[in-house]
């Protein structure tokens, strides 16, 4: 059956609290990240992602103390992103309790950072996050929390990140983010079928069937979601039970 598919709650953090928006805007509060992280760990989540979503835009570092507090409450792999632009940032977050780091905007300004992180800490530590929007002809990547469009095409960028040593690609469809109509399965399949490293689906989960489709149609290795978990719409245990019944290999 291959490796088990992973279910990953995502904590988007701004000003010390978990928030969730639609299409990367209209943010609303979703609670305390430390309490949420602990609850997800206990509920059977496979991993946890913590993103300081305005760190790059505001040009500051991720809240290291909050990373430490979350790490102390969980016993699952923990990925942290936001404002990471040098090796010292990676070292600081790993020492604070992160298992992996997610790099987005900095990888566009300085692609060699991926090479250096992989060489220093190993590819398994380096997750490259790609936020992309379909403009009618192709998928283009955005940086600075979705505020700034680049001329980089999604697939080209993902292949380059893989070649530079990234261990995983976290792909968020900005078109689908927060609208709960399903993941961008065609784009996911394009990535998953061309890459040899795992692809994490993000953006669009609204019901259990959407997770199934991310795995069956999108060929994703993991599915990340936020609001459906934060606001109690889907319980992780029930989701995994459903996926197992659908023939998808998940850890119960």
C-alpha positions in Angstrom: 0.0 0.0 0.0 3.0 2.3 0.2 3.7 4.9 2.8 0.7 6.0 4.9 -1.0 9.2 3.8 -0.6 12.0 6.4 -3.2 14.4 7.8 -1.7 17.7 8.9 -3.5 20.5 10.7 -2.0 23.9 10.0 -1.7 26.7 12.5 -1.5 30.1 10.7 -0.3 32.4 13.4 -0.5 36.2 13.5 0.2 38.4 16.5 0.3 35.3 18.8 -3.0 33.8 17.9 -4.2 31.3 15.3 -6.1 32.9 12.4 -7.8 31.7 9.3 -8.8 33.6 6.2 -10.3 33.1 2.7 -8.0 33.4 -0.4 -5.3 34.6 2.0 -7.4 37.6 3.3 -10.2 38.4 5.7 -8.5 36.7 8.7 -10.5 35.7 11.8 -9.3 34.3 15.1 -9.2 30.5 15.6 -7.7 30.3 19.1 -4.5 29.7 21.0 -1.9 27.9 18.9 -0.4 26.1 21.9 -3.7 24.6 23.0 -4.7 23.8 19.4 -1.4 22.0 18.8 -1.7 19.9 21.9 -5.3 19.0 21.0 -4.3 17.9 17.5 -1.4 15.9 18.7 -3.7 14.0 21.1 -6.4 13.6 18.4 -4.1 11.6 16.1 -2.8 14.2 13.7 0.3 12.8 11.9 2.2 16.1 11.8 1.7 19.8 12.7 2.5 22.9 10.6 3.0 26.3 12.3 3.2 29.3 9.9 3.9 32.8 11.1 2.0 34.2 8.1 3.0 37.8 8.2 6.7 37.3 9.2 8.1 37.8 5.6 5.8 40.7 4.8 6.6 42.4 8.1 10.3 41.5 7.8 10.6 39.9 11.2 11.4 36.5 12.7 9.0 33.8 13.7 8.1 33.8 17.4 10.7 31.4 18.7 9.2 31.2 22.2 5.8 30.2 20.9 7.5 27.5 18.8 9.1 26.2 22.0 5.8 26.2 23.9 4.0 24.3 21.1 6.8 21.8 20.8 6.7 21.0 24.5 3.0 20.0 24.2 3.1 17.7 21.1 4.7 14.4 20.2 4.4 14.5 16.4 6.6 16.0 13.8 6.5 19.8 13.8 7.2 22.0 10.8 7.6 25.8 11.3 7.7 28.5 8.7 7.6 32.3 8.4 10.5 34.8 8.0 13.2 32.2 7.5 15.9 33.6 5.3 19.3 32.3 6.6 20.8 29.2 8.2 20.8 30.8 11.6 17.0 31.0 11.5 16.8 27.3 10.7 19.2 26.4 13.6 17.3 28.6 16.0 13.9 27.0 15.2 15.3 23.4 15.3 16.8 24.2 18.7 13.4 25.6 19.8 11.8 22.2 19.0 10.9 22.2 15.3 11.6 19.1 13.3 11.4 20.7 9.9 11.3 24.3 8.5 9.1 25.6 5.7 10.7 28.1 3.4 8.8 30.2 1.0 9.6 33.8 0.1 13.3 33.5 1.0 13.7 30.7 -1.6 12.7 33.1 -4.3 15.1 35.9 -3.2 17.9 33.4 -2.5 17.4 30.0 -4.0 20.8 28.8 -2.8 19.3 28.8 0.7 17.7 25.5 -0.1 21.0 24.0 -1.1 22.6 25.2 2.1 19.8 24.0 4.4 19.8 20.6 2.8 23.6 20.3 3.0 23.7 21.5 6.6 20.7 19.8 8.2 19.5 17.2 5.6 16.8 17.3 3.0 14.3 15.9 5.5 14.4 19.2 7.4 13.6 21.4 4.3 10.0 21.9 3.2 9.5 24.3 0.3 6.2 26.0 0.5 4.8 27.2 -2.8 1.7 29.4 -2.9 0.3 29.6 -6.4 -2.7 30.9 -8.2 -4.1 29.7 -11.6 -4.5 32.7 -13.9 -6.4 31.0 -16.7 -3.3 29.7 -18.5 -0.9 28.4 -15.9 -0.1 28.3 -12.2 2.1 31.2 -11.0 3.8 31.4 -7.6 3.3 34.2 -5.1 5.4 35.4 -2.2 5.1 37.5 0.9 2.0 35.7 2.2 0.3 35.8 -1.2 0.7 39.5 -1.6 3.2 39.5 -4.5 3.0 37.6 -7.8 6.2 36.2 -9.4 6.8 35.1 -12.9 7.8 31.6 -11.7 5.5 28.8 -12.8 4.5 26.3 -10.2 5.9 23.1 -11.8 9.2 24.7 -12.8 9.7 26.1 -9.4 8.9 22.8 -7.7 11.3 20.9 -9.9 14.0 23.4 -9.1 13.4 23.2 -5.4 13.6 19.4 -5.6 16.9 19.6 -7.5 18.3 22.0 -4.8 17.6 19.5 -2.1 14.1 20.1 -0.7 12.6 17.2 1.1 9.0 18.0 0.5 6.8 20.5 -1.4 3.9 22.1 0.4 1.6 23.4 -2.4 -1.2 25.8 -1.5 -3.7 26.7 -4.1 -4.6 30.4 -3.5 -7.7 29.9 -5.7 -9.0 27.2 -3.3 -7.8 28.5 0.0 -10.5 28.8 2.6 -13.4 28.4 0.2 -14.0 24.7 1.0 -14.7 23.5 -2.5 -11.9 20.9 -2.6 -8.2 20.8 -3.3 -6.7 21.7 -6.7 -6.4 18.0 -7.6 -5.3 18.5 -11.2 -2.4 20.7 -10.1 -1.6 18.3 -7.3 -1.5 15.4 -9.7 0.8 17.4 -12.0 3.2 17.9 -9.2 3.0 14.5 -7.6 3.5 12.7 -10.9 6.6 14.8 -11.9 8.3 15.0 -8.5 10.1 12.2 -6.7 9.7 13.9 -3.3 6.4 14.1 -1.2 3.8 16.7 -2.1 1.6 18.1 0.6 -1.9 19.4 -0.5 -3.1 22.6 1.0 -6.1 24.9 0.3 -9.7 23.9 -0.2 -10.7 21.2 2.3 -14.3 21.4 3.2 -15.4 17.9 3.8 -14.0 14.4 4.2 -14.4 13.6 0.5 -12.0 16.4 -0.4 -9.2 14.7 1.6 -10.0 11.4 -0.3 -9.8 13.2 -3.6 -6.5 14.8 -2.7 -5.0 11.3 -2.3 -6.9 9.4 -5.1 -7.1 12.1 -7.8 -4.3 14.4 -6.7 -1.9 11.6 -5.7 -0.8 13.8 -2.8 1.3 12.3 0.0 -0.3 14.4 2.7 -3.2 16.7 3.1 -3.0 19.9 5.2 -6.1 21.8 6.4 -6.9 24.5 8.9 -10.4 25.9 9.4 -12.3 22.6 9.1 -10.2 21.4 12.1 -10.0 24.6 14.0 -13.8 25.2 14.0 -14.8 21.6 14.7 -16.2 20.8 11.3 -14.1 17.6 10.8 -12.6 15.5 13.6 -9.3 14.0 12.8 -10.2 10.6 14.2 -13.4 10.4 12.1 -11.6 11.6 9.0 -9.0 8.8 9.3 -11.7 6.2 9.9 -13.5 7.4 6.7 -10.3 7.4 4.7 -9.5 3.9 5.9 -12.9 2.8 4.8 -12.2 4.4 1.4 -9.2 2.2 1.0 -6.6 4.8 1.8 -3.6 3.8 3.9 -3.6 6.1 7.0 -2.3 5.6 10.5 -5.2 5.1 13.0 
